[in-house]
Every structure is written in C-alpha cells, then in structure tokens.
Amino acid sequence: MDNEIGEERERLLDPVDRISEILFGLLMAVTIVGSLSIATAGRQEVRTIMAAALGCNLAWGLVDAVMYLVRTATGRVRNRTLAKRIAALEAAKGRDLIMRALPDALARIAGLEEIEGMRRNLLALPAAGHGVLRPRDFLEALGIFLMVVIATFPVVLPFVLTSDAAQAMRFSQAITLVMLFFAGFVLGRYAGYARPLRTGILMAVFGAALITVVNALGG
C-alpha cells in the first residue's frame, strides 16, 4: 500500500530520534575520552584515545544505521501483512484485528465508527508497488550515522586546541555537560513538560555522574 500507517514523515527523523542519536554518540565519546589518564598522558596517548573515540563512534554509527534499516523494513513488512489480513477478513473480525493492533492509548479512546473508518480507508488504499526500503530510509540511516559520528568532535576538540591534557579534559567535560543540558531541554520541551529546564538539568546531572564513574574507574 502506497500510504501505509506510519509512513507520513515530514522531516528526517523526529526530535526524539535525533536527540537520542546525538546523546548516544556523545556519551560513547566522553566515556572513551574519560578513560585517559591525565597524570601520565602524553601526546601519543591523547592521539590514541581520540582515534579510539572516533573509531568507536564510526563503528556504532554504522551499526545503528543498519539496525534502523532493519527495524524500518521489519515494521513495514509487518504493516503490509497486517493490512492484507484485515482486507481478507469480514468486517467485524477486521475491526477486531485493527483494535488489537492499535497502541493501548488509542485503543482506549477509539470507537466503533473510528475503527470502521480505518478499515474502509485501509481497503481503499492501492496496493504497494515499491520495495520494502525506499531512498528516504537510506537517507535517514545516513543521518543517524552522521549524528553519532559528529557527536564525537565537540568532546575531542579541546585536545586538538591545547596541549595541556588536564585543561583539555576539563573543557571536554564542560562541553559535554552543556550539550547534555540542551539535549535534555529539547526533549523536555518536545514532551510538553511545563519546565523543560528541569529535564535539561537532570540530563546534565546524569552526564556528570557518568563522568565521575568513569574517572573513578581509572580515567
């Protein structure tokens, strides 16, 4: 079906997906950089840690992008199979199947007329004439890869700009906390919280706790 459920997307990835991918890359990078021993760090060790952080995020960005394609393809095949089953059933059984497929929050408020309207709209859709994955899906997967990788650079940039490893570490951690705060703020505002500043602060506190744990483990 050309217009399947969940297929209307005005922009590449929703805010939660975008922020989640950035946070993933950011936390991965700061965890690796945090393993650097400041007391004994030389330029070679710093370069090794920077390369490790970038390499790790490159690898996980690729894995995350591929898994996004797998999830997208799986969900799309499931929706198509579900649509075919509904079309093959009599009206009452088709409505029951739609009801069971809806998220709980929608199922509780959807009435008979709404469910029947969904069933009729589903039957009116033309048959799908394209593959499971589309060019847009690959573009979104590329976006996921880039967000995970790009999140590495603010963390390692201080080590490029200064030869003082201890100072660079402090700047790196400060940048990470600021980014975590803004990420939490954006997520809180998107979720509709009355005080998104709180979610920003909580996210920054979580980041500070993570940095502290990494340092305690030998960073």
Backbone as ProteinMPNN parsed JSONL, in Angstrom:
{"seq_chain_A": "MDNEIGEERERLLDPVDRISEILFGLLMAVTIVGSLSIATAGRQEVRTIMAAALGCNLAWGLVDAVMYLVRTATGRVRNRTLAKRIAALEAAKGRDLIMRALPDALARIAGLEEIEGMRRNLLALPAAGHGVLRPRDFLEALGIFLMVVIATFPVVLPFVLTSDAAQAMRFSQAITLVMLFFAGFVLGRYAGYARPLRTGILMAVFGAALITVVNALGG", "coords_chain_A": {"N_chain_A": [[0.835, -1.183, 0.0], [0.535, 2.21, -0.848], [0.338, 4.409, 0.887], [1.033, 3.74, 3.779], [0.264, 2.906, 7.232], [1.778, 5.087, 9.487], [3.593, 6.078, 7.678], [3.711, 8.698, 6.911], [5.928, 11.186, 6.93], [7.25, 14.214, 7.653], [9.776, 15.217, 8.012], [13.249, 14.317, 8.231], [13.685, 11.921, 10.53], [12.326, 12.111, 13.836], [12.267, 14.577, 16.555], [12.95, 13.198, 18.95], [14.318, 10.931, 18.042], [16.508, 12.182, 16.772], [17.792, 13.612, 18.875], [18.314, 11.478, 20.587], [20.158, 9.939, 19.119], [22.311, 11.726, 18.955], [22.908, 12.0, 21.681], [23.674, 9.392, 22.238], [26.046, 9.093, 20.7], [27.542, 11.142, 21.883], [27.773, 10.372, 24.625], [29.094, 7.96, 24.304], [31.533, 8.841, 23.247], [32.51, 10.537, 25.31], [32.81, 8.728, 27.338], [34.898, 7.101, 26.435], [36.97, 8.982, 26.086], [37.138, 9.765, 28.701], [38.535, 7.726, 29.838], [41.142, 8.335, 29.631], [44.219, 8.715, 31.207], [45.111, 11.385, 32.982], [47.341, 12.001, 34.474], [49.501, 10.666, 33.373], [49.369, 11.133, 30.719], [50.529, 11.431, 27.464], [51.293, 13.044, 24.286], [51.046, 11.074, 22.348], [49.425, 9.164, 23.597], [47.131, 10.672, 23.943], [46.404, 11.102, 21.258], [45.872, 8.475, 20.575], [43.633, 7.89, 22.171], [41.801, 9.738, 21.134], [41.566, 8.784, 18.515], [40.477, 6.318, 19.125], [38.0, 7.028, 20.208], [36.76, 8.265, 17.993], [36.846, 6.124, 16.169], [35.29, 4.212, 17.497], [32.774, 5.483, 17.554], [32.34, 5.688, 14.828], [32.052, 2.991, 14.174], [29.829, 2.22, 15.772], [27.97, 4.04, 14.883], [27.588, 3.124, 12.294], [26.549, 0.561, 12.834], [24.202, 1.31, 14.182], [22.855, 2.666, 12.145], [22.43, 0.617, 10.268], [20.819, -1.1, 11.803], [18.63, 0.549, 12.082], [17.602, 0.503, 9.492], [16.925, -2.203, 9.401], [14.937, -2.321, 11.404], [13.055, -0.582, 10.249], [12.392, -1.9, 7.842], [11.371, -4.313, 8.863], [9.147, -3.405, 10.367], [7.626, -2.282, 8.303], [7.051, -4.478, 6.643], [5.562, -5.949, 8.457], [3.331, -4.245, 8.787], [2.257, -4.323, 6.207], [1.589, -7.014, 5.963], [-0.294, -7.181, 7.996], [-2.242, -5.458, 6.965], [-3.085, -6.888, 4.71], [-4.218, -9.127, 5.934], [-6.359, -7.952, 7.295], [-7.853, -7.017, 5.146], [-8.707, -9.398, 4.071], [-10.491, -10.415, 5.858], [-13.828, -10.636, 7.27], [-15.971, -7.812, 8.046], [-16.399, -7.408, 10.915], [-14.417, -9.0, 12.147], [-12.196, -7.863, 10.997], [-12.255, -5.296, 12.106], [-11.803, -5.953, 14.764], [-9.202, -6.93, 14.62], [-7.814, -4.636, 13.855], [-8.269, -3.096, 16.157], [-6.809, -4.553, 18.054], [-4.307, -4.165, 17.07], [-3.761, -1.51, 17.459], [-2.03, 1.017, 19.391], [-2.18, 0.995, 22.986], [-3.085, 3.42, 24.14], [-4.509, 4.636, 22.063], [-6.364, 2.655, 21.457], [-8.035, 2.677, 23.657], [-9.584, 4.94, 23.36], [-10.702, 4.881, 20.876], [-13.63, 4.514, 18.986], [-16.348, 2.483, 17.642], [-17.094, 3.593, 15.169], [-14.801, 5.019, 14.409], [-12.937, 2.934, 14.166], [-14.106, 1.423, 12.135], [-13.968, 3.297, 10.106], [-11.203, 3.403, 9.767], [-10.795, 0.825, 8.811], [-12.159, 0.859, 6.346], [-10.773, 2.872, 5.003], [-8.326, 1.639, 4.847], [-8.891, -0.505, 3.139], [-9.339, 0.925, 0.849], [-6.912, 1.835, 0.001], [-4.352, 1.814, -2.509], [-2.563, -1.022, -3.852], [0.733, -1.755, -2.678], [3.481, -0.726, -4.596], [6.211, -0.731, -4.502], [9.511, -1.378, -3.194], [10.503, -2.768, 0.019], [12.296, -1.109, 1.41], [13.054, 2.336, 0.966], [14.438, 5.175, -0.87], [14.407, 7.344, 0.927], [14.58, 6.106, 3.418], [17.214, 5.176, 3.471], [18.49, 7.612, 3.438], [17.739, 8.618, 5.923], [19.0, 6.708, 7.53], [21.644, 7.34, 6.936], [21.68, 9.867, 8.088], [21.431, 9.178, 10.81], [23.866, 7.802, 11.184], [25.701, 9.925, 10.732], [25.027, 11.708, 12.798], [25.726, 10.287, 15.126], [28.479, 10.066, 14.728], [29.351, 12.752, 14.413], [28.845, 13.756, 16.92], [31.082, 13.075, 18.317], [33.101, 14.966, 17.898], [32.864, 17.547, 19.353], [33.671, 16.644, 21.853], [36.316, 15.744, 21.614], [37.592, 17.919, 20.53], [38.798, 19.924, 22.302], [41.231, 18.675, 22.945], [42.614, 18.908, 20.644], [43.019, 21.597, 20.403], [44.577, 22.413, 22.545], [47.623, 21.626, 24.249], [47.709, 20.903, 26.825], [46.761, 18.356, 28.671], [45.191, 18.007, 30.979], [43.753, 20.419, 31.172], [42.423, 20.316, 28.73], [40.801, 18.096, 29.187], [39.077, 19.075, 31.158], [37.746, 21.098, 29.721], [36.558, 19.496, 27.772], [34.804, 17.93, 29.288], [33.157, 19.95, 30.296], [31.985, 20.937, 27.927], [30.592, 18.659, 27.202], [28.698, 18.474, 29.281], [27.225, 20.82, 28.865], [26.118, 20.284, 26.333], [24.606, 18.03, 26.995], [22.78, 19.22, 28.717], [21.342, 20.959, 26.962], [20.307, 19.045, 25.229], [18.628, 17.581, 26.955], [16.877, 19.656, 27.604], [15.647, 20.212, 25.116], [14.375, 17.746, 24.663], [12.623, 17.714, 26.847], [11.009, 19.949, 26.296], [9.874, 19.125, 23.874], [8.416, 16.947, 24.78], [6.484, 18.247, 26.182], [6.705, 19.128, 28.777], [6.119, 21.291, 31.528], [8.237, 22.629, 32.642], [10.894, 22.551, 31.041], [13.514, 23.134, 31.615], [14.172, 21.691, 33.846], [14.407, 19.04, 32.936], [16.611, 19.384, 31.346], [18.561, 20.025, 33.25], [18.541, 17.674, 34.763], [19.466, 15.874, 32.854], [22.048, 16.847, 32.49], [23.067, 16.411, 35.043], [22.999, 13.652, 35.098], [24.965, 13.174, 33.156], [27.192, 14.268, 34.462], [27.382, 12.487, 36.59], [28.004, 10.164, 35.197], [30.522, 10.843, 34.122], [31.948, 11.094, 36.512], [31.868, 8.449, 37.444], [33.34, 7.169, 35.428], [35.838, 8.377, 35.761], [36.414, 7.473, 38.339], [36.781, 4.828, 37.813], [39.204, 4.748, 36.721], [39.817, 6.732, 34.919]], "CA_chain_A": [[0.0, 0.0, 0.0], [1.396, 3.358, -1.031], [0.298, 5.254, 2.073], [0.837, 2.828, 4.887], [0.205, 3.504, 8.552], [3.071, 5.492, 10.0], [4.515, 6.402, 6.606], [3.74, 10.129, 6.641], [7.001, 11.8, 7.689], [7.549, 15.494, 7.035], [11.185, 15.53, 8.125], [14.085, 13.167, 8.5], [13.74, 11.568, 11.945], [11.645, 13.027, 14.738], [13.203, 15.154, 17.52], [13.432, 12.207, 19.914], [15.342, 10.133, 17.355], [17.7, 12.986, 16.527], [18.478, 13.866, 20.142], [18.785, 10.198, 21.114], [21.372, 9.55, 18.406], [23.377, 12.634, 19.38], [23.272, 11.626, 23.051], [24.38, 8.115, 22.176], [27.402, 9.364, 20.257], [28.206, 11.991, 22.869], [28.122, 9.589, 25.808], [30.1, 6.987, 23.9], [32.814, 9.539, 23.104], [33.015, 11.032, 26.593], [33.219, 7.568, 28.123], [36.22, 6.67, 25.961], [37.921, 10.04, 26.412], [37.284, 9.769, 30.155], [39.458, 6.673, 30.26], [42.503, 8.862, 29.523], [44.871, 9.017, 32.483], [45.697, 12.714, 32.853], [48.639, 12.065, 35.159], [50.568, 10.088, 32.553], [49.006, 11.289, 29.306], [51.406, 12.094, 26.516], [50.605, 13.36, 23.035], [50.73, 9.838, 21.657], [48.274, 8.556, 24.256], [45.969, 11.501, 23.623], [46.008, 10.791, 19.88], [45.294, 7.126, 20.577], [42.282, 7.983, 22.747], [40.96, 10.452, 20.17], [41.292, 7.858, 17.426], [39.584, 5.274, 19.637], [36.658, 7.609, 20.335], [36.211, 8.429, 16.654], [36.639, 4.798, 15.584], [34.156, 3.563, 18.164], [31.535, 6.094, 17.089], [32.145, 5.29, 13.434], [31.544, 1.619, 14.165], [28.479, 2.157, 16.325], [27.088, 4.78, 13.979], [27.256, 2.215, 11.195], [25.653, -0.47, 13.372], [22.905, 1.929, 14.47], [22.202, 2.953, 10.864], [21.966, -0.649, 9.698], [19.696, -1.581, 12.608], [17.481, 1.382, 11.747], [17.041, -0.053, 8.256], [16.306, -3.479, 9.747], [13.681, -2.022, 12.104], [12.118, 0.006, 9.297], [11.924, -2.956, 6.935], [10.542, -5.246, 9.63], [7.876, -2.756, 10.666], [6.853, -2.091, 7.075], [6.538, -5.792, 6.236], [4.505, -6.301, 9.415], [2.145, -3.453, 8.464], [1.667, -4.823, 4.964], [0.968, -8.308, 6.271], [-1.494, -6.884, 8.782], [-3.25, -4.885, 6.065], [-3.625, -7.976, 3.888], [-5.079, -9.95, 6.792], [-7.588, -7.199, 7.55], [-8.624, -6.978, 3.902], [-9.242, -10.732, 3.779], [-11.452, -10.794, 6.882], [-15.117, -9.947, 7.273], [-15.877, -6.505, 8.693], [-16.287, -7.47, 12.373], [-13.105, -9.54, 12.506], [-11.212, -6.872, 10.581], [-12.235, -4.237, 13.117], [-11.178, -6.509, 15.958], [-7.764, -7.01, 14.373], [-7.314, -3.257, 13.92], [-8.285, -2.69, 17.564], [-5.712, -5.211, 18.752], [-3.035, -3.658, 16.549], [-3.568, -0.127, 17.873], [-1.421, 1.254, 20.698], [-3.175, 0.978, 24.061], [-3.665, 4.75, 24.356], [-5.507, 4.869, 21.012], [-7.411, 1.636, 21.538], [-8.973, 3.026, 24.747], [-10.46, 6.062, 23.004], [-11.281, 4.671, 19.54], [-14.952, 3.903, 18.98], [-16.674, 1.611, 16.51], [-17.089, 4.363, 13.923], [-13.413, 5.309, 14.042], [-12.293, 1.686, 13.731], [-14.667, 1.073, 10.828], [-13.394, 4.242, 9.152], [-9.839, 2.937, 9.485], [-10.866, -0.388, 7.986], [-12.556, 1.225, 4.995], [-9.649, 3.602, 4.397], [-7.293, 0.647, 4.56], [-9.313, -1.252, 1.954], [-9.325, 1.814, -0.316], [-5.544, 2.145, -0.394], [-3.842, 0.993, -3.618], [-1.53, -1.987, -3.483], [2.095, -1.228, -2.678], [4.186, -1.067, -5.813], [7.624, -0.439, -4.322], [10.197, -2.281, -2.284], [10.344, -2.566, 1.461], [13.089, 0.065, 1.771], [12.978, 3.398, -0.012], [15.589, 6.084, -0.776], [14.331, 8.164, 2.137], [15.038, 5.306, 4.546], [18.674, 5.178, 3.445], [18.895, 8.955, 3.816], [17.592, 8.695, 7.373], [20.066, 5.898, 8.109], [22.852, 8.154, 6.83], [21.566, 10.907, 9.109], [21.743, 8.552, 12.093], [25.312, 7.572, 11.201], [26.407, 11.193, 10.856], [24.797, 12.294, 14.118], [26.537, 9.559, 16.102], [29.895, 10.386, 14.495], [29.602, 14.172, 14.651], [28.819, 13.995, 18.37], [32.419, 12.834, 18.849], [34.033, 16.066, 17.712], [32.936, 18.504, 20.459], [34.341, 16.036, 23.01], [37.761, 15.616, 21.38], [38.145, 19.172, 20.026], [39.745, 20.58, 23.227], [42.541, 18.024, 22.909], [43.273, 19.391, 19.429], [43.305, 23.022, 20.545], [45.555, 22.659, 23.595], [48.498, 20.501, 24.563], [47.548, 20.617, 28.257], [45.743, 17.302, 28.721], [44.268, 18.236, 32.099], [42.871, 21.518, 30.788], [41.57, 19.824, 27.656], [39.802, 17.215, 29.779], [38.059, 19.909, 31.825], [36.938, 21.714, 28.671], [35.779, 18.433, 27.143], [33.716, 17.573, 30.194], [32.233, 21.083, 30.361], [31.231, 20.928, 26.669], [29.66, 17.528, 27.263], [27.596, 18.809, 30.189], [26.388, 21.831, 28.196], [25.362, 19.588, 25.289], [23.609, 17.198, 27.666], [21.724, 20.112, 29.211], [20.497, 21.393, 25.848], [19.576, 17.873, 24.734], [17.54, 17.339, 27.903], [15.916, 20.759, 27.478], [14.88, 20.0, 23.885], [13.486, 16.606, 24.876], [11.569, 18.121, 27.776], [10.076, 20.833, 25.594], [9.144, 18.319, 22.896], [7.475, 16.11, 25.518], [5.428, 19.09, 26.709], [6.872, 19.434, 30.191], [5.937, 22.714, 31.831], [9.549, 23.191, 32.963], [11.931, 21.752, 30.365], [14.823, 23.373, 32.228], [14.432, 20.608, 34.788], [14.91, 17.875, 32.208], [17.969, 19.727, 30.938], [19.428, 19.907, 34.422], [18.637, 16.25, 35.099], [20.337, 15.236, 31.873], [23.416, 17.269, 32.792], [23.459, 15.709, 36.27], [23.3, 12.28, 34.686], [26.261, 13.202, 32.498], [28.219, 14.475, 35.481], [27.522, 11.222, 37.321], [28.71, 9.227, 34.323], [31.92, 11.251, 34.082], [32.525, 10.76, 37.815], [32.058, 6.991, 37.499], [34.437, 6.838, 34.531], [37.076, 8.792, 36.413], [36.648, 6.577, 39.477], [37.203, 3.527, 37.304], [40.573, 4.819, 36.213], [40.021, 7.789, 33.937]], "C_chain_A": [[0.873, 1.238, 0.0], [1.436, 4.252, 0.199], [-0.001, 4.394, 3.284], [0.805, 3.58, 6.208], [1.603, 3.838, 9.019], [4.064, 5.93, 8.937], [4.587, 7.898, 6.3], [4.789, 10.782, 7.527], [7.42, 13.079, 6.989], [9.037, 15.811, 7.082], [11.956, 14.269, 8.468], [14.235, 12.985, 10.006], [12.996, 12.59, 12.8], [12.638, 13.536, 15.782], [13.766, 14.147, 18.514], [14.532, 11.36, 19.292], [16.631, 10.926, 17.183], [18.484, 13.207, 17.817], [19.051, 12.574, 20.712], [20.079, 9.766, 20.441], [22.549, 10.434, 18.805], [23.854, 12.279, 20.785], [24.072, 10.331, 23.071], [25.835, 8.335, 21.778], [28.197, 10.172, 21.263], [28.667, 11.193, 24.077], [29.168, 8.527, 25.493], [31.472, 7.647, 23.845], [33.366, 9.967, 24.454], [33.443, 9.884, 27.492], [34.621, 7.11, 27.726], [37.279, 7.708, 26.316], [38.182, 10.072, 27.921], [38.224, 8.702, 30.673], [40.917, 7.128, 30.183], [43.049, 9.203, 30.895], [45.625, 10.337, 32.351], [47.11, 12.753, 33.425], [49.775, 11.594, 34.26], [50.351, 10.308, 31.063], [50.073, 12.04, 28.523], [50.653, 12.342, 25.231], [50.202, 12.096, 22.281], [49.494, 9.175, 22.258], [47.005, 9.338, 23.953], [45.476, 11.201, 22.208], [45.354, 9.412, 19.791], [43.854, 7.139, 21.087], [41.333, 8.68, 21.778], [40.586, 9.536, 19.007], [40.331, 6.77, 17.871], [38.151, 5.789, 19.739], [35.994, 7.749, 18.965], [35.91, 7.073, 16.022], [35.446, 4.087, 16.187], [32.837, 4.147, 17.669], [31.278, 5.82, 15.615], [31.515, 3.9, 13.355], [30.106, 1.563, 14.65], [27.491, 2.98, 15.517], [26.646, 3.915, 12.82], [26.283, 1.141, 11.668], [24.26, 0.104, 13.599], [22.147, 2.22, 13.183], [21.645, 1.687, 10.233], [20.761, -1.177, 10.471], [18.447, -0.739, 12.38], [16.796, 0.861, 10.485], [16.337, -1.379, 8.525], [14.965, -3.25, 10.435], [12.629, -1.478, 11.15], [11.529, -1.051, 8.374], [11.002, -3.924, 7.657], [9.173, -4.658, 9.927], [7.003, -2.596, 9.44], [6.257, -3.409, 6.575], [5.4, -6.211, 7.162], [3.218, -5.544, 9.095], [1.459, -3.959, 7.198], [0.959, -6.153, 5.191], [-0.33, -8.111, 7.036], [-2.605, -6.348, 7.892], [-3.885, -5.958, 5.19], [-4.568, -8.865, 4.696], [-6.412, -9.257, 7.047], [-8.474, -7.194, 6.309], [-9.289, -8.315, 3.602], [-10.332, -11.151, 4.761], [-12.784, -10.08, 6.675], [-15.009, -8.728, 8.177], [-15.626, -6.594, 10.202], [-14.913, -7.964, 12.807], [-11.99, -8.578, 12.103], [-11.103, -5.75, 11.591], [-11.548, -4.717, 14.391], [-9.656, -6.577, 15.803], [-7.131, -5.619, 14.418], [-7.231, -2.793, 15.366], [-7.108, -3.286, 18.317], [-4.349, -4.705, 18.294], [-2.744, -2.232, 16.992], [-2.794, -0.044, 19.189], [-2.504, 1.369, 21.767], [-3.86, 2.328, 24.234], [-4.725, 5.065, 23.313], [-6.661, 3.886, 21.104], [-8.449, 2.0, 22.593], [-9.962, 4.107, 24.335], [-11.127, 5.884, 21.639], [-12.619, 3.956, 19.65], [-15.17, 3.066, 17.727], [-16.602, 2.36, 15.184], [-15.673, 4.657, 13.46], [-12.703, 4.061, 13.505], [-12.801, 1.276, 12.353], [-14.122, 2.012, 9.747], [-11.966, 3.855, 8.774], [-9.861, 1.742, 8.549], [-11.205, -0.04, 6.542], [-11.436, 1.985, 4.282], [-8.53, 2.643, 4.004], [-7.627, -0.136, 3.288], [-9.216, -0.4, 0.689], [-7.92, 2.138, -0.8], [-5.102, 1.255, -1.553], [-2.757, 0.049, -3.122], [-0.152, -1.358, -3.593], [2.824, -1.679, -3.935], [5.674, -0.809, -5.729], [8.217, -1.415, -3.32], [9.967, -1.935, -0.828], [11.09, -1.32, 1.922], [13.093, 1.058, 0.62], [14.192, 4.32, 0.115], [15.593, 6.928, 0.49], [14.841, 7.404, 3.352], [16.562, 5.289, 4.624], [19.22, 6.558, 3.82], [18.796, 9.142, 5.319], [18.67, 7.878, 8.079], [21.397, 6.644, 8.047], [22.848, 9.264, 7.873], [21.905, 10.374, 10.49], [23.249, 8.34, 12.228], [26.068, 8.871, 11.444], [26.221, 11.819, 12.237], [25.627, 11.614, 15.196], [28.005, 9.943, 15.965], [30.206, 11.835, 14.85], [29.615, 14.495, 16.141], [30.179, 13.755, 19.016], [33.252, 14.111, 18.898], [34.023, 17.118, 18.822], [33.689, 17.961, 21.672], [35.853, 16.009, 22.828], [38.405, 16.926, 20.93], [39.097, 19.857, 21.001], [41.134, 19.965, 23.2], [43.326, 18.412, 21.658], [43.774, 20.818, 19.622], [44.341, 23.338, 21.616], [46.374, 21.404, 23.867], [48.435, 20.126, 26.036], [46.409, 19.608, 28.409], [44.724, 17.534, 29.827], [43.266, 19.339, 31.769], [41.908, 21.075, 29.69], [40.464, 18.925, 28.192], [38.693, 18.015, 30.444], [37.15, 20.568, 30.795], [36.023, 20.681, 28.016], [34.578, 18.056, 27.996], [32.686, 18.687, 30.29], [31.365, 21.138, 29.1], [30.192, 19.816, 26.681], [28.459, 17.86, 28.131], [26.66, 19.837, 29.558], [25.53, 21.178, 27.118], [24.28, 18.7, 25.881], [22.452, 18.047, 28.178], [20.78, 20.512, 28.081], [19.703, 20.225, 25.268], [18.394, 17.556, 25.647], [16.464, 18.404, 27.808], [15.028, 20.559, 26.255], [13.908, 18.839, 24.043], [12.33, 16.972, 25.8], [10.54, 19.013, 27.113], [9.249, 20.058, 24.581], [8.086, 17.459, 23.587], [6.331, 16.918, 26.111], [5.526, 19.371, 28.187], [6.759, 20.936, 30.42], [7.275, 23.394, 32.113], [10.647, 22.342, 32.327], [13.324, 21.993, 30.904], [15.183, 22.252, 33.195], [14.983, 19.381, 34.086], [16.322, 18.132, 31.705], [18.951, 19.561, 32.08], [19.618, 18.441, 34.802], [19.549, 15.516, 34.127], [21.796, 15.599, 32.125], [23.931, 16.572, 34.046], [23.806, 14.259, 35.96], [24.663, 12.209, 34.021], [27.395, 13.378, 33.481], [28.462, 13.2, 36.283], [28.29, 10.202, 36.493], [30.198, 9.552, 34.263], [32.632, 10.891, 35.376], [32.806, 9.259, 37.918], [33.242, 6.575, 36.635], [35.773, 7.193, 35.16], [37.425, 7.888, 37.578], [37.146, 5.211, 39.04], [38.577, 3.569, 36.647], [40.83, 5.883, 35.201], [40.914, 8.891, 34.454]], "O_chain_A": [[1.842, 1.318, 0.755], [2.49, 4.803, 0.517], [-1.136, 4.327, 3.754], [1.25, 4.723, 6.304], [2.507, 3.004, 8.963], [5.24, 6.135, 9.234], [5.433, 8.325, 5.514], [4.584, 10.924, 8.732], [7.895, 13.038, 5.854], [9.519, 16.6, 6.27], [11.387, 13.282, 8.934], [14.85, 13.816, 10.675], [13.032, 13.789, 12.52], [13.738, 12.994, 15.894], [14.937, 14.233, 18.884], [15.554, 11.097, 19.924], [17.72, 10.405, 17.421], [19.699, 13.014, 17.849], [20.153, 12.574, 21.26], [20.995, 9.283, 21.106], [23.664, 9.941, 18.975], [25.056, 12.259, 21.052], [25.03, 10.194, 23.831], [26.747, 7.83, 22.432], [29.383, 9.921, 21.475], [29.814, 11.316, 24.507], [30.029, 8.231, 26.322], [32.457, 7.09, 24.331], [34.554, 9.788, 24.723], [34.34, 10.045, 28.319], [35.435, 6.772, 28.586], [38.36, 7.359, 26.79], [39.293, 10.364, 28.364], [38.665, 8.764, 31.821], [41.82, 6.408, 30.61], [42.399, 9.912, 31.664], [46.658, 10.4, 31.685], [47.973, 13.463, 32.909], [50.899, 12.082, 34.381], [51.064, 9.739, 30.237], [50.465, 13.149, 28.887], [49.509, 11.912, 25.083], [49.145, 12.052, 21.651], [48.625, 8.686, 21.535], [45.941, 8.758, 23.734], [44.274, 11.061, 21.983], [44.408, 9.209, 19.03], [42.974, 6.491, 20.521], [40.187, 8.258, 21.62], [39.436, 9.513, 18.568], [39.471, 6.342, 17.101], [37.203, 5.08, 19.4], [34.826, 7.401, 18.79], [34.856, 6.885, 15.414], [34.679, 3.434, 15.479], [31.891, 3.409, 17.395], [30.124, 5.729, 15.194], [30.584, 3.661, 12.587], [29.257, 0.933, 14.019], [26.305, 2.655, 15.469], [25.488, 3.953, 12.406], [25.304, 0.842, 10.984], [23.258, -0.524, 13.257], [20.93, 2.043, 13.129], [20.524, 1.68, 9.724], [19.794, -1.648, 9.872], [17.329, -1.247, 12.473], [15.569, 0.788, 10.417], [15.283, -1.654, 7.952], [13.972, -3.896, 10.101], [11.459, -1.855, 11.222], [10.319, -1.093, 8.151], [9.964, -4.313, 7.121], [8.155, -5.328, 9.76], [5.785, -2.753, 9.514], [5.106, -3.454, 6.141], [4.395, -6.761, 6.711], [2.134, -6.126, 9.127], [0.232, -4.016, 7.127], [-0.133, -6.385, 4.673], [-1.332, -8.774, 6.77], [-3.767, -6.727, 8.039], [-5.093, -5.935, 4.956], [-5.601, -9.302, 4.188], [-7.466, -9.892, 7.02], [-9.692, -7.349, 6.404], [-10.33, -8.354, 2.946], [-11.026, -12.139, 4.523], [-12.857, -9.057, 5.995], [-14.078, -8.616, 8.974], [-14.731, -5.922, 10.715], [-14.312, -7.41, 13.728], [-10.965, -8.486, 12.779], [-10.004, -5.295, 11.906], [-10.798, -3.97, 15.019], [-8.917, -6.31, 16.752], [-6.038, -5.448, 14.957], [-6.247, -2.171, 15.766], [-6.477, -2.606, 19.126], [-3.362, -4.799, 19.024], [-1.6, -1.785, 16.913], [-2.895, -0.949, 20.017], [-3.621, 1.795, 21.476], [-5.07, 2.388, 24.45], [-5.736, 5.693, 23.63], [-7.81, 4.248, 20.854], [-9.624, 1.666, 22.441], [-11.057, 4.191, 24.891], [-12.02, 6.653, 21.283], [-12.735, 2.928, 20.318], [-14.293, 2.959, 16.869], [-16.107, 1.826, 14.191], [-15.368, 4.56, 12.271], [-11.966, 4.127, 12.521], [-12.026, 0.834, 11.504], [-13.849, 1.589, 8.624], [-11.569, 3.963, 7.613], [-9.06, 1.648, 7.619], [-10.604, -0.584, 5.615], [-11.185, 1.763, 3.098], [-7.876, 2.811, 2.974], [-6.751, -0.395, 2.463], [-9.035, -0.927, -0.408], [-7.754, 2.664, -1.9], [-5.436, 0.071, -1.584], [-2.117, 0.296, -2.1], [0.106, -0.54, -4.476], [2.794, -2.855, -4.297], [6.341, -0.68, -6.756], [7.498, -2.183, -2.68], [9.321, -0.941, -0.496], [10.574, -0.556, 2.738], [13.13, 0.674, -0.549], [14.907, 4.252, 1.115], [16.649, 7.197, 1.062], [15.471, 7.995, 4.229], [17.135, 5.377, 5.71], [20.278, 6.665, 4.439], [19.673, 9.756, 5.927], [19.195, 8.301, 9.109], [22.187, 6.589, 8.989], [23.88, 9.567, 8.472], [22.591, 11.044, 11.262], [23.837, 8.659, 13.261], [26.977, 8.913, 12.273], [27.159, 12.397, 12.786], [26.171, 12.278, 16.079], [28.698, 10.126, 16.965], [31.207, 12.115, 15.511], [30.32, 15.408, 16.574], [30.408, 14.185, 20.146], [34.022, 14.315, 19.837], [35.102, 17.561, 19.216], [34.279, 18.729, 22.432], [36.595, 16.227, 23.786], [39.63, 17.043, 20.941], [40.14, 20.342, 20.563], [42.121, 20.669, 23.413], [44.547, 18.265, 21.612], [44.81, 21.205, 19.081], [44.928, 24.42, 21.601], [45.889, 20.28, 23.735], [49.041, 19.138, 26.452], [45.236, 19.963, 28.29], [43.532, 17.289, 29.64], [42.075, 19.21, 32.051], [40.725, 21.415, 29.716], [39.329, 18.976, 27.718], [37.515, 17.682, 30.316], [35.931, 20.599, 30.965], [34.856, 20.961, 27.74], [33.471, 17.883, 27.486], [31.486, 18.423, 30.359], [30.157, 21.359, 29.185], [29.061, 20.0, 26.23], [27.324, 17.562, 27.76], [25.442, 19.739, 29.7], [24.343, 21.483, 27.001], [23.173, 18.618, 25.349], [21.29, 17.649, 28.088], [19.561, 20.417, 28.223], [18.555, 20.398, 24.859], [17.29, 17.293, 25.171], [15.276, 18.103, 27.918], [13.81, 20.714, 26.334], [12.757, 18.924, 23.614], [11.188, 16.582, 25.558], [9.339, 18.858, 27.336], [8.051, 20.305, 24.441], [6.994, 17.263, 23.054], [5.313, 16.349, 26.503], [4.552, 19.804, 28.803], [7.236, 21.742, 29.621], [7.435, 24.587, 31.857], [11.26, 21.511, 32.997], [14.224, 21.18, 30.695], [16.354, 21.903, 33.346], [15.917, 18.748, 34.577], [17.139, 17.214, 31.642], [20.043, 19.02, 31.899], [20.728, 18.017, 35.124], [20.314, 14.639, 34.528], [22.681, 14.753, 31.99], [25.098, 16.184, 34.107], [24.774, 13.71, 36.487], [25.436, 11.289, 34.287], [28.435, 12.73, 33.367], [29.601, 12.872, 36.614], [29.124, 9.465, 37.019], [31.038, 8.655, 34.343], [33.776, 10.438, 35.356], [33.854, 8.85, 38.419], [34.051, 5.739, 37.038], [36.724, 6.414, 35.104], [38.595, 7.567, 37.79], [37.84, 4.52, 39.785], [39.054, 2.577, 36.095], [41.931, 5.965, 34.658], [41.181, 9.856, 33.738]]}, "name": "protein", "num_of_chains": 1, "seq": "MDNEIGEERERLLDPVDRISEILFGLLMAVTIVGSLSIATAGRQEVRTIMAAALGCNLAWGLVDAVMYLVRTATGRVRNRTLAKRIAALEAAKGRDLIMRALPDALARIAGLEEIEGMRRNLLALPAAGHGVLRPRDFLEALGIFLMVVIATFPVVLPFVLTSDAAQAMRFSQAITLVMLFFAGFVLGRYAGYARPLRTGILMAVFGAALITVVNALGG"}
